[in-house]
């Protein structure tokens, strides 16, 4: 059985998989990093953010995970609620 690292290395040999991995790393990981950093700076757990958003912790976990997987794009409204729960303001920019 392959270890996780060995499996990733093997999967990245496929040009299509590598291209998608690099796209996610380039486009989506900075947003996830910013969101997780803001939560860390606020000193909040997912459960605490969920309570402030008026939802449950699994919803916050799905939100954060969706940014990693790209399977679901959270709405602007949801991101605004997340930001507000952290005492932040959502800003979207094109650069």
N, CA, C and O atoms as a GROMACS GRO file, in nm:
protein
  380
    1UNK      N    1   0.084  -0.117   0.000
    1UNK     CA    2   0.000   0.000   0.000
    1UNK      C    3   0.090   0.125   0.000
    1UNK      O    4   0.191   0.129   0.069
    2UNK      N    5   0.049   0.225  -0.079
    2UNK     CA    6   0.126   0.349  -0.088
    2UNK      C    7   0.096   0.441   0.029
    2UNK      O    8  -0.015   0.443   0.082
    3UNK      N    9   0.196   0.517   0.069
    3UNK     CA   10   0.172   0.621   0.168
    3UNK      C   11   0.102   0.737   0.098
    3UNK      O   12   0.094   0.740  -0.024
    4UNK      N   13   0.053   0.832   0.175
    4UNK     CA   14  -0.012   0.949   0.118
    4UNK      C   15   0.083   1.024   0.025
    4UNK      O   16   0.046   1.059  -0.087
    5UNK      N   17   0.205   1.048   0.071
    5UNK     CA   18   0.302   1.121  -0.010
    5UNK      C   19   0.335   1.047  -0.140
    5UNK      O   20   0.349   1.109  -0.246
    6UNK      N   21   0.348   0.916  -0.132
    6UNK     CA   22   0.376   0.836  -0.252
    6UNK      C   23   0.259   0.843  -0.349
    6UNK      O   24   0.279   0.852  -0.470
    7UNK      N   25   0.138   0.838  -0.297
    7UNK     CA   26   0.020   0.845  -0.383
    7UNK      C   27   0.011   0.981  -0.452
    7UNK      O   28  -0.018   0.988  -0.571
    8UNK      N   29   0.035   1.088  -0.377
    8UNK     CA   30   0.033   1.221  -0.436
    8UNK      C   31   0.137   1.232  -0.546
    8UNK      O   32   0.109   1.282  -0.655
    9UNK      N   33   0.258   1.185  -0.518
    9UNK     CA   34   0.366   1.190  -0.617
    9UNK      C   35   0.326   1.115  -0.744
    9UNK      O   36   0.350   1.163  -0.855
   10UNK      N   37   0.266   0.998  -0.727
   10UNK     CA   38   0.224   0.918  -0.841
   10UNK      C   39   0.113   0.989  -0.920
   10UNK      O   40   0.115   0.991  -1.043
   11UNK      N   41   0.017   1.046  -0.848
   11UNK     CA   42  -0.093   1.115  -0.916
   11UNK      C   43  -0.044   1.237  -0.993
   11UNK      O   44  -0.096   1.267  -1.101
   12UNK      N   45   0.055   1.306  -0.940
   12UNK     CA   46   0.106   1.427  -1.006
   12UNK      C   47   0.185   1.397  -1.132
   12UNK      O   48   0.222   1.488  -1.206
   13UNK      N   49   0.212   1.270  -1.157
   13UNK     CA   50   0.276   1.232  -1.282
   13UNK      C   51   0.181   1.248  -1.400
   13UNK      O   52   0.226   1.263  -1.514
   14UNK      N   53   0.050   1.246  -1.374
   14UNK     CA   54  -0.052   1.266  -1.477
   14UNK      C   55  -0.058   1.416  -1.509
   14UNK      O   56  -0.084   1.496  -1.419
   15UNK      N   57  -0.034   1.456  -1.634
   15UNK     CA   58  -0.032   1.599  -1.668
   15UNK      C   59  -0.163   1.672  -1.636
   15UNK      O   60  -0.160   1.788  -1.596
   16UNK      N   61  -0.277   1.605  -1.652
   16UNK     CA   62  -0.405   1.670  -1.622
   16UNK      C   63  -0.420   1.693  -1.471
   16UNK      O   64  -0.466   1.799  -1.429
   17UNK      N   65  -0.380   1.596  -1.393
   17UNK     CA   66  -0.387   1.610  -1.247
   17UNK      C   67  -0.292   1.719  -1.202
   17UNK      O   68  -0.327   1.803  -1.119
   18UNK      N   69  -0.171   1.719  -1.256
   18UNK     CA   70  -0.072   1.821  -1.219
   18UNK      C   71  -0.123   1.961  -1.255
   18UNK      O   72  -0.106   2.054  -1.176
   19UNK      N   73  -0.183   1.977  -1.372
   19UNK     CA   74  -0.233   2.108  -1.415
   19UNK      C   75  -0.342   2.158  -1.320
   19UNK      O   76  -0.342   2.276  -1.283
   20UNK      N   77  -0.434   2.070  -1.280
   20UNK     CA   78  -0.540   2.110  -1.188
   20UNK      C   79  -0.483   2.142  -1.051
   20UNK      O   80  -0.525   2.238  -0.987
   21UNK      N   81  -0.388   2.063  -1.005
   21UNK     CA   82  -0.323   2.087  -0.876
   21UNK      C   83  -0.256   2.224  -0.876
   21UNK      O   84  -0.267   2.300  -0.780
   22UNK      N   85  -0.186   2.254  -0.983
   22UNK     CA   86  -0.117   2.383  -0.992
   22UNK      C   87  -0.216   2.499  -1.001
   22UNK      O   88  -0.190   2.606  -0.946
   23UNK      N   89  -0.329   2.478  -1.070
   23UNK     CA   90  -0.431   2.582  -1.079
   23UNK      C   91  -0.488   2.612  -0.940
   23UNK      O   92  -0.501   2.728  -0.902
   24UNK      N   93  -0.520   2.507  -0.866
   24UNK     CA   94  -0.575   2.524  -0.732
   24UNK      C   95  -0.474   2.594  -0.643
   24UNK      O   96  -0.508   2.685  -0.568
   25UNK      N   97  -0.350   2.551  -0.652
   25UNK     CA   98  -0.244   2.609  -0.570
   25UNK      C   99  -0.226   2.758  -0.601
   25UNK      O  100  -0.202   2.839  -0.511
   26UNK      N  101  -0.237   2.794  -0.728
   26UNK     CA  102  -0.216   2.932  -0.772
   26UNK      C  103  -0.337   3.020  -0.746
   26UNK      O  104  -0.322   3.135  -0.703
   27UNK      N  105  -0.458   2.968  -0.771
   27UNK     CA  106  -0.578   3.052  -0.767
   27UNK      C  107  -0.655   3.045  -0.635
   27UNK      O  108  -0.705   3.146  -0.587
   28UNK      N  109  -0.665   2.926  -0.577
   28UNK     CA  110  -0.756   2.909  -0.465
   28UNK      C  111  -0.687   2.903  -0.328
   28UNK      O  112  -0.747   2.943  -0.228
   29UNK      N  113  -0.567   2.854  -0.322
   29UNK     CA  114  -0.501   2.842  -0.193
   29UNK      C  115  -0.477   2.977  -0.125
   29UNK      O  116  -0.489   2.985  -0.003
   30UNK      N  117  -0.444   3.084  -0.200
   30UNK     CA  118  -0.427   3.212  -0.131
   30UNK      C  119  -0.555   3.257  -0.059
   30UNK      O  120  -0.547   3.314   0.049
   31UNK      N  121  -0.673   3.231  -0.120
   31UNK     CA  122  -0.798   3.268  -0.055
   31UNK      C  123  -0.819   3.185   0.071
   31UNK      O  124  -0.857   3.238   0.176
   32UNK      N  125  -0.795   3.055   0.062
   32UNK     CA  126  -0.810   2.970   0.179
   32UNK      C  127  -0.713   3.012   0.288
   32UNK      O  128  -0.750   3.020   0.405
   33UNK      N  129  -0.589   3.040   0.250
   33UNK     CA  130  -0.490   3.085   0.349
   33UNK      C  131  -0.536   3.212   0.420
   33UNK      O  132  -0.521   3.225   0.541
   34UNK      N  133  -0.593   3.305   0.344
   34UNK     CA  134  -0.640   3.431   0.403
   34UNK      C  135  -0.755   3.405   0.500
   34UNK      O  136  -0.760   3.465   0.608
   35UNK      N  137  -0.846   3.318   0.462
   35UNK     CA  138  -0.960   3.287   0.548
   35UNK      C  139  -0.914   3.219   0.677
   35UNK      O  140  -0.956   3.257   0.786
   36UNK      N  141  -0.828   3.119   0.664
   36UNK     CA  142  -0.781   3.048   0.783
   36UNK      C  143  -0.695   3.138   0.871
   36UNK      O  144  -0.702   3.129   0.994
   37UNK      N  145  -0.615   3.223   0.810
   37UNK     CA  146  -0.533   3.318   0.887
   37UNK      C  147  -0.621   3.414   0.964
   37UNK      O  148  -0.594   3.445   1.081
   38UNK      N  149  -0.727   3.462   0.901
   38UNK     CA  150  -0.818   3.554   0.969
   38UNK      C  151  -0.884   3.485   1.088
   38UNK      O  152  -0.901   3.546   1.194
   39UNK      N  153  -0.921   3.358   1.072
   39UNK     CA  154  -0.983   3.285   1.183
   39UNK      C  155  -0.882   3.265   1.296
   39UNK      O  156  -0.916   3.280   1.414
   40UNK      N  157  -0.757   3.230   1.261
   40UNK     CA  158  -0.652   3.214   1.364
   40UNK      C  159  -0.628   3.346   1.438
   40UNK      O  160  -0.617   3.348   1.560
   41UNK      N  161  -0.619   3.456   1.362
   41UNK     CA  162  -0.595   3.587   1.424
   41UNK      C  163  -0.709   3.625   1.517
   41UNK      O  164  -0.687   3.690   1.620
   42UNK      N  165  -0.831   3.584   1.482
   42UNK     CA  166  -0.946   3.612   1.567
   42UNK      C  167  -0.949   3.518   1.687
   42UNK      O  168  -1.024   3.541   1.782
   43UNK      N  169  -0.867   3.413   1.684
   43UNK     CA  170  -0.860   3.318   1.794
   43UNK      C  171  -0.986   3.235   1.809
   43UNK      O  172  -1.025   3.198   1.920
   44UNK      N  173  -1.051   3.205   1.697
   44UNK     CA  174  -1.178   3.134   1.700
   44UNK      C  175  -1.168   2.994   1.641
   44UNK      O  176  -1.090   2.969   1.548
   45UNK      N  177  -1.245   2.904   1.697
   45UNK     CA  178  -1.259   2.770   1.640
   45UNK      C  179  -1.370   2.773   1.535
   45UNK      O  180  -1.443   2.872   1.524
   46UNK      N  181  -1.380   2.666   1.458
   46UNK     CA  182  -1.489   2.657   1.362
   46UNK      C  183  -1.624   2.664   1.434
   46UNK      O  184  -1.717   2.726   1.384
   47UNK      N  185  -1.634   2.601   1.549
   47UNK     CA  186  -1.759   2.602   1.625
   47UNK      C  187  -1.796   2.743   1.669
   47UNK      O  188  -1.913   2.782   1.665
   48UNK      N  189  -1.697   2.820   1.711
   48UNK     CA  190  -1.724   2.958   1.753
   48UNK      C  191  -1.766   3.045   1.636
   48UNK      O  192  -1.856   3.128   1.648
   49UNK      N  193  -1.700   3.026   1.521
   49UNK     CA  194  -1.739   3.100   1.401
   49UNK      C  195  -1.882   3.063   1.363
   49UNK      O  196  -1.963   3.149   1.330
   50UNK      N  197  -1.912   2.934   1.367
   50UNK     CA  198  -2.046   2.887   1.332
   50UNK      C  199  -2.152   2.951   1.422
   50UNK      O  200  -2.256   2.995   1.374
   51UNK      N  201  -2.125   2.956   1.551
   51UNK     CA  202  -2.220   3.015   1.644
   51UNK      C  203  -2.246   3.161   1.609
   51UNK      O  204  -2.360   3.207   1.612
   52UNK      N  205  -2.141   3.233   1.577
   52UNK     CA  206  -2.155   3.374   1.541
   52UNK      C  207  -2.228   3.392   1.408
   52UNK      O  208  -2.293   3.494   1.386
   53UNK      N  209  -2.216   3.292   1.320
   53UNK     CA  210  -2.283   3.298   1.190
   53UNK      C  211  -2.427   3.250   1.199
   53UNK      O  212  -2.505   3.269   1.106
   54UNK      N  213  -2.463   3.189   1.312
   54UNK     CA  214  -2.597   3.134   1.326
   54UNK      C  215  -2.613   3.001   1.254
   54UNK      O  216  -2.720   2.968   1.204
   55UNK      N  217  -2.504   2.924   1.251
   55UNK     CA  218  -2.507   2.793   1.186
   55UNK      C  219  -2.435   2.693   1.275
   55UNK      O  220  -2.410   2.721   1.392
   56UNK      N  221  -2.402   2.578   1.220
   56UNK     CA  222  -2.334   2.472   1.297
   56UNK      C  223  -2.191   2.454   1.246
   56UNK      O  224  -2.159   2.489   1.132
   57UNK      N  225  -2.106   2.399   1.332
   57UNK     CA  226  -1.964   2.381   1.298
   57UNK      C  227  -1.942   2.303   1.168
   57UNK      O  228  -1.854   2.341   1.091
   58UNK      N  229  -2.019   2.196   1.139
   58UNK     CA  230  -1.996   2.125   1.012
   58UNK      C  231  -2.014   2.214   0.889
   58UNK      O  232  -1.950   2.193   0.786
   59UNK      N  233  -2.102   2.314   0.900
   59UNK     CA  234  -2.121   2.406   0.787
   59UNK      C  235  -1.995   2.490   0.764
   59UNK      O  236  -1.958   2.515   0.650
   60UNK      N  237  -1.932   2.532   0.872
   60UNK     CA  238  -1.808   2.610   0.860
   60UNK      C  239  -1.696   2.520   0.807
   60UNK      O  240  -1.616   2.563   0.724
   61UNK      N  241  -1.691   2.396   0.853
   61UNK     CA  242  -1.591   2.301   0.802
   61UNK      C  243  -1.612   2.280   0.652
   61UNK      O  244  -1.515   2.275   0.576
   62UNK      N  245  -1.737   2.266   0.609
   62UNK     CA  246  -1.765   2.248   0.465
   62UNK      C  247  -1.724   2.372   0.387
   62UNK      O  248  -1.668   2.361   0.278
   63UNK      N  249  -1.751   2.490   0.443
   63UNK     CA  250  -1.712   2.615   0.376
   63UNK      C  251  -1.562   2.619   0.356
   63UNK      O  252  -1.515   2.644   0.245
   64UNK      N  253  -1.487   2.594   0.461
   64UNK     CA  254  -1.341   2.597   0.450
   64UNK      C  255  -1.291   2.488   0.356
   64UNK      O  256  -1.199   2.511   0.278
   65UNK      N  257  -1.350   2.371   0.364
   65UNK     CA  258  -1.309   2.260   0.278
   65UNK      C  259  -1.344   2.287   0.132
   65UNK      O  260  -1.270   2.245   0.042
   66UNK      N  261  -1.455   2.356   0.107
   66UNK     CA  262  -1.495   2.382  -0.031
   66UNK      C  263  -1.391   2.466  -0.104
   66UNK      O  264  -1.375   2.455  -0.225
   67UNK      N  265  -1.321   2.549  -0.030
   67UNK     CA  266  -1.217   2.632  -0.092
   67UNK      C  267  -1.096   2.548  -0.130
   67UNK      O  268  -1.020   2.585  -0.221
   68UNK      N  269  -1.077   2.437  -0.061
   68UNK     CA  270  -0.966   2.347  -0.094
   68UNK      C  271  -1.002   2.262  -0.215
   68UNK      O  272  -0.923   2.248  -0.308
   69UNK      N  273  -1.122   2.205  -0.212
   69UNK     CA  274  -1.160   2.108  -0.314
   69UNK      C  275  -1.212   2.170  -0.442
   69UNK      O  276  -1.201   2.111  -0.549
   70UNK      N  277  -1.269   2.290  -0.432
   70UNK     CA  278  -1.330   2.352  -0.549
   70UNK      C  279  -1.462   2.288  -0.589
   70UNK      O  280  -1.516   2.320  -0.695
   71UNK      N  281  -1.514   2.199  -0.505
   71UNK     CA  282  -1.639   2.130  -0.537
   71UNK      C  283  -1.760   2.222  -0.522
   71UNK      O  284  -1.864   2.197  -0.583
   72UNK      N  285  -1.748   2.323  -0.442
   72UNK     CA  286  -1.859   2.413  -0.416
   72UNK      C  287  -1.803   2.551  -0.394
   72UNK      O  288  -1.705   2.568  -0.321
   73UNK      N  289  -1.864   2.648  -0.456
   73UNK     CA  290  -1.820   2.786  -0.435
   73UNK      C  291  -1.916   2.853  -0.339
   73UNK      O  292  -2.035   2.864  -0.369
   74UNK      N  293  -1.869   2.898  -0.225
   74UNK     CA  294  -1.957   2.964  -0.130
   74UNK      C  295  -2.011   3.094  -0.187
   74UNK      O  296  -1.943   3.160  -0.266
   75UNK      N  297  -2.130   3.130  -0.148
   75UNK     CA  298  -2.190   3.255  -0.196
   75UNK      C  299  -2.121   3.375  -0.131
   75UNK      O  300  -2.056   3.362  -0.027
   76UNK      N  301  -2.137   3.488  -0.193
   76UNK     CA  302  -2.084   3.613  -0.137
   76UNK      C  303  -2.148   3.637   0.000
   76UNK      O  304  -2.081   3.679   0.094
   77UNK      N  305  -2.278   3.609   0.010
   77UNK     CA  306  -2.349   3.626   0.137
   77UNK      C  307  -2.286   3.542   0.248
   77UNK      O  308  -2.267   3.591   0.359
   78UNK      N  309  -2.254   3.417   0.217
   78UNK     CA  310  -2.192   3.329   0.317
   78UNK      C  311  -2.054   3.381   0.356
   78UNK      O  312  -2.020   3.381   0.475
   79UNK      N  313  -1.976   3.425   0.259
   79UNK     CA  314  -1.844   3.478   0.290
   79UNK      C  315  -1.853   3.606   0.373
   79UNK      O  316  -1.769   3.630   0.460
   80UNK      N  317  -1.956   3.688   0.346
   80UNK     CA  318  -1.976   3.810   0.428
   80UNK      C  319  -2.007   3.772   0.572
   80UNK      O  320  -1.954   3.833   0.664
   81UNK      N  321  -2.092   3.671   0.592
   81UNK     CA  322  -2.126   3.626   0.728
   81UNK      C  323  -2.002   3.572   0.798
   81UNK      O  324  -1.980   3.599   0.916
   82UNK      N  325  -1.920   3.496   0.725
   82UNK     CA  326  -1.797   3.441   0.781
   82UNK      C  327  -1.707   3.556   0.825
   82UNK      O  328  -1.655   3.557   0.937
   83UNK      N  329  -1.688   3.653   0.735
   83UNK     CA  330  -1.602   3.767   0.766
   83UNK      C  331  -1.656   3.843   0.888
   83UNK      O  332  -1.578   3.878   0.977
   84UNK      N  333  -1.786   3.867   0.893
   84UNK     CA  334  -1.846   3.938   1.006
   84UNK      C  335  -1.825   3.862   1.136
   84UNK      O  336  -1.802   3.922   1.240
   85UNK      N  337  -1.833   3.730   1.130
   85UNK     CA  338  -1.812   3.648   1.250
   85UNK      C  339  -1.671   3.663   1.304
   85UNK      O  340  -1.647   3.644   1.423
   86UNK      N  341  -1.578   3.698   1.216
   86UNK     CA  342  -1.438   3.719   1.256
   86UNK      C  343  -1.409   3.865   1.290
   86UNK      O  344  -1.297   3.901   1.326
   87UNK      N  345  -1.512   3.949   1.277
   87UNK     CA  346  -1.490   4.091   1.300
   87UNK      C  347  -1.420   4.157   1.183
   87UNK      O  348  -1.354   4.259   1.199
   88UNK      N  349  -1.436   4.098   1.066
   88UNK     CA  350  -1.372   4.148   0.944
   88UNK      C  351  -1.476   4.193   0.844
   88UNK      O  352  -1.596   4.174   0.865
   89UNK      N  353  -1.430   4.252   0.735
   89UNK     CA  354  -1.516   4.293   0.624
   89UNK      C  355  -1.466   4.221   0.500
   89UNK      O  356  -1.345   4.217   0.475
   90UNK      N  357  -1.556   4.164   0.422
   90UNK     CA  358  -1.518   4.096   0.299
   90UNK      C  359  -1.487   4.199   0.191
   90UNK      O  360  -1.566   4.290   0.168
   91UNK      N  361  -1.373   4.184   0.126
   91UNK     CA  362  -1.336   4.267   0.013
   91UNK      C  363  -1.299   4.175  -0.102
   91UNK      O  364  -1.221   4.082  -0.086
   92UNK      N  365  -1.356   4.202  -0.218
   92UNK     CA  366  -1.324   4.122  -0.337
   92UNK      C  367  -1.258   4.215  -0.436
   92UNK      O  368  -1.308   4.324  -0.462
   93UNK      N  369  -1.146   4.172  -0.490
   93UNK     CA  370  -1.070   4.256  -0.582
   93UNK      C  371  -1.031   4.179  -0.707
   93UNK      O  372  -1.008   4.058  -0.703
   94UNK      N  373  -1.023   4.249  -0.816
   94UNK     CA  374  -0.963   4.196  -0.938
   94UNK      C  375  -0.829   4.265  -0.954
   94UNK      O  376  -0.819   4.387  -0.943
   95UNK      N  377  -0.727   4.186  -0.980
   95UNK     CA  378  -0.596   4.249  -0.997
   95UNK      C  379  -0.526   4.193  -1.119
   95UNK      O  380  -0.414   4.235  -1.149
   0.00000   0.00000   0.00000
